């Protein structure tokens, strides 16, 4: 198994403490995480009354999240 050793963004990615079966799977997960980081930063920069943040699903794309978590799979 490949252990996540990323430092960008420093604390958040490493706090997920997830293992991936391959380097390719880890790269895919990190790409989703980075895209979600952009969404979070863009939303939070608006200064609205609520903010977004990372959670245990941050390494999933919307499609992955909606077809696995939201569908109950």
Backbone torsions as a table, in degrees:
resi	resn	phi	psi	omega
1	UNK	NA	147.7	177.8
2	UNK	-97.2	126.1	177.6
3	UNK	-90.2	139.9	178.4
4	UNK	-70.6	122.9	-178.9
5	UNK	-125.0	18.5	-176.5
6	UNK	-65.0	152.0	176.1
7	UNK	-117.6	0.7	-176.3
8	UNK	-122.7	124.6	-18.2
9	UNK	-65.5	139.1	-166.9
10	UNK	-44.2	-68.0	-172.9
11	UNK	-80.3	-32.1	-167.3
12	UNK	-68.9	-50.8	-177.9
13	UNK	-61.6	-43.6	-178.6
14	UNK	-69.9	-25.7	178.4
15	UNK	-69.4	-18.9	178.0
16	UNK	-64.0	-30.8	178.0
17	UNK	48.0	50.1	178.8
18	UNK	-107.2	153.0	174.9
19	UNK	-112.3	146.5	179.6
20	UNK	-123.6	149.6	-176.2
21	UNK	-69.7	-24.7	-177.7
22	UNK	-151.1	165.3	176.5
23	UNK	-64.5	-36.0	179.3
24	UNK	-64.5	-41.0	178.4
25	UNK	-65.5	-39.6	178.1
26	UNK	-64.8	-42.3	178.7
27	UNK	-62.9	-40.7	177.6
28	UNK	-62.9	-44.6	179.7
29	UNK	-64.1	-40.9	180.0
30	UNK	-67.6	-35.5	176.9
31	UNK	-63.2	-42.1	176.7
32	UNK	-64.3	-42.1	179.0
33	UNK	-60.9	-44.9	-179.4
34	UNK	-64.3	-40.1	177.4
35	UNK	-64.4	-40.9	177.8
36	UNK	-66.9	-34.9	175.5
37	UNK	-60.4	-42.5	177.9
38	UNK	-62.8	-43.7	178.4
39	UNK	-61.2	-45.2	180.0
40	UNK	-61.3	-49.2	-178.5
41	UNK	-63.5	-40.9	179.0
42	UNK	-63.1	-44.7	179.0
43	UNK	-64.7	-48.9	-175.6
44	UNK	-66.1	-25.6	178.3
45	UNK	-68.8	-17.5	-179.9
46	UNK	-73.6	-15.8	177.8
47	UNK	68.5	31.8	179.0
48	UNK	-72.5	177.1	-177.1
49	UNK	-76.1	-5.6	178.2
50	UNK	-138.5	153.1	-177.1
51	UNK	-123.1	159.3	174.0
52	UNK	-101.9	159.9	176.3
53	UNK	-156.3	174.2	-179.7
54	UNK	-80.8	154.9	173.2
55	UNK	-147.6	-170.0	-175.2
56	UNK	-67.9	-8.3	178.3
57	UNK	-101.3	5.1	-175.1
58	UNK	-64.3	-15.0	178.8
59	UNK	-95.2	15.8	179.1
60	UNK	-114.9	146.5	171.1
61	UNK	-75.3	167.1	177.4
62	UNK	-60.0	-40.9	179.6
63	UNK	-61.9	-45.6	178.1
64	UNK	-61.7	-44.5	-179.3
65	UNK	-63.7	-47.1	-175.4
66	UNK	-68.9	-32.1	-179.0
67	UNK	-86.4	-17.6	179.5
68	UNK	-107.8	-53.8	-175.1
69	UNK	-78.4	-51.2	-175.3
70	UNK	-72.9	-24.6	179.8
71	UNK	-87.4	-9.2	-179.4
72	UNK	81.1	12.4	-179.2
73	UNK	-71.8	NA	NA
